[in-house]
Amino acid sequence: MSGTFTVYSTPWCGYCHRLKGQLKREGIEFDEVDIEAQPDAALLVEKANNGNQTVPTLIFADGTALTNPSVAQVKAQLALA
């Protein structure tokens, strides 16, 4: 089953690895996209971050985005959905 948001990340990003591990431990499902492997995804990340390819960037089904959030911030955002 797919998650209600997508984590845009890179393989070398320590913050990305940490957040994804925390989300998995919390049982929060998500989709994942490597922006280095998918240039179109990098453009989405840039759009959400004023032209910067900042990861992890999470984009939710409603179009909202969070950049380098804590698990608490993700849970709060999911509660709004």
Phi, psi and omega in degrees: 000138180281156176278179179263006176208165180242134174264118175264125187211183172230157181296334186263001185276112179297320178297323179295312180300317181297311182297315180298320177297317179295317180297317179297317179298329179277355181076022180267118182276146180205159171266159183225138179226129175273113184290342177284332180272340182231093183305326178298325178293323178299325178293323176298318180295318178299318180297322181284343187233041175051041176091359181260144176269066182272128177232152000284139171243130178252130176241125185267165183303330181276003178094351178286159183223149172231139179247126181046054182279164170276166176298324178299319178295321178295314179300319179296318179295319179294328178293334179282337185287000000 
